[in-house]
């Protein structure tokens, strides 16, 4: 019994040390990408600003008819440009087109995120590579 409690405590400490809280802007991008991959249009739109809505829907449509999954998603706020935060992510969107698997590297994008009254919203991205 003591040994299992000790193992549980050690694992809890390790997980706490490794799993730092993402910034609100990074969390918004992660939520946006998760909703996009899950094909939840309404939820996805709740993470975008009105100026980006049309482009977000176009991206949504590009994945709508294929099977997708997120692999290794980790996002981090890396800069501030005026009122915007710049967020970059590691990982990829894996999309299956019939028997072909395509990987879309998320590290090639810098997401622009704004604070809308405490609600962080994705307002587009720029290719950074």
Rosetta silent file (secondary structure, phi, psi, omega in degrees, C-alpha in Angstrom):
SEQUENCE: XXXXXXXXXXXXXXXXXXXXXXXXXXXXXXXXXXXXXXXXXXXXXXXXXXXXXXXXXXXXXXXXXXXXXXXXXXXXXXXXXXXXXXXXXXXXXXXXXXXXXXXXXXXXXXXXXXXXXXXXXXXXXXXXX
SCORE:     score description
SCORE:     0.000 S_00000001
   1 L     0.000  -48.253 -179.959    0.000    0.000    0.000 S_00000001
   2 H   -60.180  -38.574 -178.249    2.753    2.488    0.945 S_00000001
   3 H   -65.174  -42.619 -179.679    4.597    1.712   -2.258 S_00000001
   4 H   -67.777  -34.624  176.498    1.566    2.421   -4.476 S_00000001
   5 H   -66.908  -42.652  178.994    0.926    5.704   -2.658 S_00000001
   6 H   -62.301  -43.842  178.425    4.571    6.691   -3.111 S_00000001
   7 H   -62.182  -42.044  178.837    4.432    5.846   -6.828 S_00000001
   8 H   -62.137  -44.915  179.604    1.217    7.871   -7.183 S_00000001
   9 H   -63.164  -44.452  179.368    2.772   10.886   -5.442 S_00000001
  10 H   -63.499  -42.457  177.750    5.920   10.695   -7.570 S_00000001
  11 H   -64.332  -39.248  178.653    3.902   10.421  -10.782 S_00000001
  12 H   -62.524  -43.572  178.605    1.736   13.373   -9.718 S_00000001
  13 H   -63.560  -44.445  179.926    4.818   15.512   -9.066 S_00000001
  14 H   -61.718  -45.785 -179.512    6.351   14.500  -12.385 S_00000001
  15 H   -65.891  -36.994  178.159    3.177   15.265  -14.341 S_00000001
  16 H   -66.078  -41.602 -179.526    2.777   18.620  -12.603 S_00000001
  17 H   -66.876  -35.417 -176.582    6.367   19.578  -13.377 S_00000001
  18 H   -84.784  -23.708 -171.337    6.071   18.601  -17.049 S_00000001
  19 L  -106.319   65.855  178.182    2.639   19.992  -17.751 S_00000001
  20 L   -61.670  152.511  179.843    2.901   23.750  -17.414 S_00000001
  21 L   -71.938  134.814  176.071   -0.236   25.727  -18.090 S_00000001
  22 L   -74.856  150.603  175.186   -0.509   27.066  -21.609 S_00000001
  23 L   -63.902  157.988  179.009   -1.117   30.784  -21.993 S_00000001
  24 H   -58.349  -35.627  179.568   -4.737   31.703  -22.761 S_00000001
  25 H   -68.226  -41.411  177.771   -3.761   32.595  -26.339 S_00000001
  26 H   -66.327  -39.318  178.371   -2.012   29.240  -26.876 S_00000001
  27 H   -63.309  -36.353  178.470   -4.959   27.400  -25.313 S_00000001
  28 H   -64.527  -41.472  178.791   -7.313   29.172  -27.751 S_00000001
  29 H   -66.077  -43.496  177.938   -5.273   27.992  -30.740 S_00000001
  30 H   -59.545  -43.872  179.592   -5.172   24.433  -29.376 S_00000001
  31 H   -64.935  -40.508  177.300   -8.957   24.497  -28.881 S_00000001
  32 H   -59.624  -48.157 -178.407   -9.472   25.894  -32.378 S_00000001
  33 H   -67.377  -35.977  176.951   -7.336   23.146  -33.930 S_00000001
  34 H   -64.800  -43.375  178.277   -9.021   20.433  -31.855 S_00000001
  35 H   -66.213  -38.560  177.049  -12.469   21.615  -32.968 S_00000001
  36 H   -61.300  -47.893 -178.862  -11.263   21.834  -36.577 S_00000001
  37 H   -66.194  -34.782  179.497   -9.908   18.289  -36.462 S_00000001
  38 H   -80.030   -5.861 -179.849  -13.068   17.007  -34.750 S_00000001
  39 L    61.186   41.074  176.321  -15.136   18.750  -37.442 S_00000001
  40 L  -102.408   89.197 -172.765  -17.207   20.655  -34.885 S_00000001
  41 H   -58.539  -47.460 -178.537  -18.020   23.761  -36.917 S_00000001
  42 H   -60.874  -44.798  179.136  -19.924   25.621  -34.195 S_00000001
  43 H   -65.947  -43.111  179.214  -17.222   25.057  -31.597 S_00000001
  44 H   -57.284  -45.139 -178.626  -14.493   25.961  -34.075 S_00000001
  45 H   -65.943  -24.030  178.698  -16.214   29.247  -34.891 S_00000001
  46 L   -71.664  -11.815  178.898  -16.415   30.103  -31.191 S_00000001
  47 L  -105.607   10.536  179.692  -12.595   30.330  -31.202 S_00000001
  48 E  -123.190  150.260  175.818  -12.252   32.730  -34.153 S_00000001
  49 L   -77.579  162.036 -175.901  -12.762   36.469  -34.517 S_00000001
  50 H   -62.621  -32.849  179.406  -15.379   37.704  -36.960 S_00000001
  51 H   -66.811  -22.753 -177.448  -12.736   38.920  -39.441 S_00000001
  52 H  -101.463   -4.293 -172.966  -11.324   35.385  -39.738 S_00000001
  53 H   -56.190  -46.344 -178.743  -14.625   33.492  -39.835 S_00000001
  54 H   -61.514  -46.348  179.203  -14.801   33.101  -43.643 S_00000001
  55 H   -65.328  -37.867  177.766  -11.222   31.815  -43.887 S_00000001
  56 H   -63.129  -39.690  177.742  -11.780   29.476  -40.943 S_00000001
  57 H   -66.642  -35.450  175.941  -14.834   28.026  -42.699 S_00000001
  58 H   -64.574  -42.116  177.228  -12.792   27.493  -45.867 S_00000001
  59 H   -64.958  -40.791  176.999  -10.191   25.603  -43.847 S_00000001
  60 H   -57.878  -46.858 -179.990  -12.981   23.632  -42.166 S_00000001
  61 H   -61.453  -32.791 -179.808  -14.410   22.691  -45.576 S_00000001
  62 H   -64.270  -28.448 -179.516  -10.982   21.468  -46.728 S_00000001
  63 H  -103.683   -4.465 -170.759  -11.027   18.821  -43.986 S_00000001
  64 L   -58.943  -36.182 -173.163  -14.780   18.149  -43.876 S_00000001
  65 L  -103.768   11.109  179.104  -14.823   15.032  -46.044 S_00000001
  66 L  -122.597  158.632  176.909  -11.609   13.388  -44.843 S_00000001
  67 E   -81.398  129.986 -177.912  -10.650   11.624  -41.661 S_00000001
  68 E  -129.754  155.876  171.902   -8.386   13.814  -39.524 S_00000001
  69 E  -150.945  155.445  175.865   -6.457   13.606  -36.285 S_00000001
  70 E   -99.147  135.842  179.148   -4.072   15.848  -34.399 S_00000001
  71 E  -123.401  125.749  172.598   -0.648   14.489  -33.591 S_00000001
  72 E    63.829   31.814 -176.308    1.709   15.998  -31.028 S_00000001
  73 E   -70.479  120.052  172.291   -0.194   19.276  -30.635 S_00000001
  74 E  -145.552  122.488 -178.864    1.550   21.738  -28.319 S_00000001
  75 E  -114.501  151.225 -177.694    1.114   25.491  -28.756 S_00000001
  76 E  -145.908  135.747  173.742    3.094   28.341  -27.234 S_00000001
  77 E   -74.002  127.204 -176.001    2.786   32.111  -27.254 S_00000001
  78 E  -118.997   -6.711 -179.096    6.025   33.451  -28.702 S_00000001
  79 E  -173.319  169.528  178.238    5.445   37.150  -29.199 S_00000001
  80 E  -127.601  130.027  176.585    3.302   40.247  -29.068 S_00000001
  81 E  -128.678  100.104 -175.862    2.562   42.452  -32.063 S_00000001
  82 L    63.258 -124.131  178.879    0.395   45.396  -31.045 S_00000001
  83 L   -87.085   -5.265 -176.174   -2.826   43.967  -29.626 S_00000001
  84 E   -96.959  151.176  171.202   -2.153   40.522  -31.089 S_00000001
  85 E  -107.483  142.606  176.672   -0.323   37.560  -29.635 S_00000001
  86 E  -101.878  125.975 -178.360    1.680   35.298  -31.924 S_00000001
  87 E  -122.534  130.148  173.553    1.264   31.579  -31.200 S_00000001
  88 E  -116.400  151.775 -176.526    3.207   28.761  -32.817 S_00000001
  89 E  -127.650  147.485  168.056    2.415   25.087  -32.481 S_00000001
  90 E   -98.516  156.254  178.309    4.287   21.834  -32.784 S_00000001
  91 E   113.034 -171.317 -176.967    2.506   18.846  -34.229 S_00000001
  92 E  -153.973  159.852  167.597    0.466   18.125  -37.290 S_00000001
  93 E   -99.164  121.642  177.430   -2.965   17.492  -38.697 S_00000001
  94 E   -97.697  124.186 -178.201   -3.029   14.018  -40.205 S_00000001
  95 E  -123.194  132.792  179.459   -5.604   13.669  -42.980 S_00000001
  96 E  -104.804  115.229  176.659   -6.595   10.465  -44.718 S_00000001
  97 E  -105.985   96.354 -175.365   -7.690   10.875  -48.338 S_00000001
  98 L    64.624 -114.801  178.336   -8.897    7.411  -49.313 S_00000001
  99 L  -101.039    0.643 -177.748   -5.794    5.289  -48.766 S_00000001
 100 E   -96.911  129.407  176.400   -3.381    8.254  -48.787 S_00000001
 101 E  -101.755  125.029  177.341   -2.221    9.796  -45.506 S_00000001
 102 E  -117.342  140.916 -179.452   -1.125   13.448  -45.661 S_00000001
 103 E  -113.856  128.109  178.936    0.533   15.307  -42.840 S_00000001
 104 E  -110.716  109.143 -175.185    0.119   19.076  -42.439 S_00000001
 105 E   -71.906  117.725 -178.792    2.904   20.495  -40.275 S_00000001
 106 H   -76.432  -17.018 -178.310    1.490   23.059  -37.853 S_00000001
 107 H   -71.450   -6.820  179.067    4.910   24.539  -37.062 S_00000001
 108 H   -84.602   -1.368 -177.204    4.817   26.341  -40.415 S_00000001
 109 E  -119.399  143.052  168.771    2.149   28.745  -39.148 S_00000001
 110 E  -112.285  112.333 -177.011    2.192   31.618  -36.710 S_00000001
 111 E   -82.722  134.385  174.772   -1.359   32.132  -35.424 S_00000001
 112 E   -93.732  125.414 -174.563   -2.532   35.669  -34.656 S_00000001
 113 E  -129.104  137.451  179.707   -4.674   35.709  -31.513 S_00000001
 114 E  -123.957  153.054  176.541   -6.523   38.633  -29.879 S_00000001
 115 E   -92.041  115.896  179.177   -8.129   39.163  -26.486 S_00000001
 116 E  -109.575   77.674  179.687  -11.811   39.971  -26.926 S_00000001
 117 L    65.747   40.311 -179.760  -12.844   40.873  -23.385 S_00000001
 118 L    91.091   -5.150  177.925  -11.090   37.893  -21.808 S_00000001
 119 E  -107.894  110.258 -177.083  -12.048   35.547  -24.639 S_00000001
 120 E   -81.528  129.964 -174.590   -8.984   34.764  -26.780 S_00000001
 121 E  -127.206  139.775  175.437   -9.789   34.371  -30.470 S_00000001
 122 E   -77.111  128.824 -178.553   -7.791   33.171  -33.474 S_00000001
 123 E  -121.623   24.030  177.663   -7.739   35.910  -36.130 S_00000001
 124 E   126.145 -177.107  177.718   -5.629   34.241  -38.802 S_00000001
 125 E  -151.617  161.534  175.637   -2.155   32.967  -39.380 S_00000001
 126 E  -124.667  143.630  173.575    0.958   33.707  -41.355 S_00000001
 127 E   -73.281  131.391 -176.706    3.309   31.149  -42.852 S_00000001
 128 L  -112.715   -0.879  177.627    6.568   31.368  -40.947 S_00000001
 129 L  -128.046    0.000    0.000    8.689   28.827  -42.843 S_00000001
